[in-house]
Amino acid sequence: MSLGYRSCKVLMVIASQPGASNREVADAAEVSDQGQISKLLARLQLLGLIHDRGEWRLGERHAWRLTARGKRVERAASARSKRAGR
């Protein structure tokens, strides 16, 4: 699995802010387009890296958390980022 910089940044945001909403993740990851963050979060969820608190319903905010797999990937991405000086 290959993840880009933005995906890794989103994982790091969710790791540091468990339960963050789409908007909170977007703001912290500096993603200005709501459609883009929605697609990115959906992709990370399909990859089994993040999950919502349960059954999401229209009008409710998401509350994103890392899965066990997501935690492993995020730790590796954070370590790689630190080595690269980002």
C-alpha positions in Angstrom: 0.0 0.0 0.0 1.4 3.4 -1.0 0.1 6.5 0.7 0.8 10.0 -0.3 1.9 12.9 1.9 -1.7 14.2 2.4 -3.0 10.8 3.4 -0.2 10.4 5.9 -0.9 13.8 7.3 -4.6 13.0 7.7 -3.6 9.8 9.6 -1.4 11.8 11.9 -4.2 14.3 12.5 -6.6 11.6 13.5 -4.0 10.0 15.7 -3.5 13.2 17.6 -7.2 14.1 17.6 -9.3 10.9 18.0 -12.9 11.6 17.3 -12.3 14.5 15.0 -14.9 15.4 12.5 -14.4 15.8 8.7 -14.0 19.6 9.2 -11.6 19.3 12.1 -9.4 16.8 10.1 -9.5 19.0 7.0 -8.5 22.1 9.0 -5.7 20.4 10.8 -4.4 18.7 7.6 -4.8 21.9 5.6 -7.2 20.5 3.1 -9.5 23.3 2.0 -11.8 21.4 -0.3 -14.7 19.6 1.5 -15.1 17.1 -1.3 -11.5 16.2 -1.3 -11.4 15.5 2.4 -14.5 13.4 2.1 -13.0 11.3 -0.7 -9.7 11.0 1.2 -11.4 9.9 4.4 -13.6 7.4 2.5 -10.5 5.9 0.8 -8.7 5.6 4.2 -11.7 3.9 5.6 -11.9 1.4 2.7 -8.2 0.6 3.3 -9.1 -0.3 6.9 -7.0 2.5 8.4 -9.7 4.6 10.0 -13.3 4.0 11.2 -16.2 6.1 12.4 -17.6 5.7 15.9 -20.5 3.6 14.5 -23.5 3.9 12.3 -23.3 7.4 10.7 -26.6 9.2 9.9 -27.3 12.2 7.7 -26.8 15.4 9.8 -24.5 13.8 12.3 -20.8 14.6 12.4 -18.3 11.8 11.8 -15.9 11.0 14.7 -12.8 9.4 13.1 -10.4 7.1 14.8 -7.5 5.0 13.7 -7.9 1.2 13.4 -5.1 -1.0 14.8 -3.8 -1.2 11.2 -4.1 2.6 10.9 -2.1 3.0 14.1 0.8 0.9 12.6 0.8 2.8 9.3 0.6 6.2 11.1 3.6 5.3 13.4 5.6 4.3 10.3 4.6 7.5 8.5 5.4 9.6 11.5 8.8 8.0 11.8 9.5 8.5 8.1 8.4 12.1 8.3 10.7 12.8 11.3 13.6 11.3 9.4 12.8 13.5 6.4 12.6 16.6 8.6 9.0 17.4 7.9 
